[in-house]
Amino acid sequence: MSRKRDKEGIYKITCKENGKIYIGRSINIDERLKSHKRSLVAGRHINKKLQADFNEYGEDAFVF
C-alpha cells in the first residue's frame, strides 16, 4: 500500500478586494492553508496586515 504524498511547495493567499497577496511555502500545502484559515477566522493570525484585511473584507474575499 502506497502512502499519499503531501503537496509541498509555494502557495499564495490573495485578497480579491485590494489585490494584496501573502506568499508562503510548506511541505504540506493543504494543511498549511487550513491552518492559515483557522487562525484568520479565530482572529489570531500572526500576520497582522493579513488579519486586518480578513477582518475588513471577510473570508469570501480571499482565495486560498
DAFEN-V840077 format. One record per pair of residues at least 6 apart in sequence whose ideal C-beta (glycine too) atoms are under 6 Angstrom apart, sorted by the first residue. I is the first residue (numbers start at 0). J is the second residue. Records with the same first field share a line. If there is no record, write none. Layout:
I->J, J
//
This chain:
5->27
6->28
7->26
9->24
10->23, 28
11->20, 22
12->21, 63
13->20, 62
14->52, 60, 61
15->60
16->56, 60
21->49
25->31
32->63
38->44
39->53
44->50
//
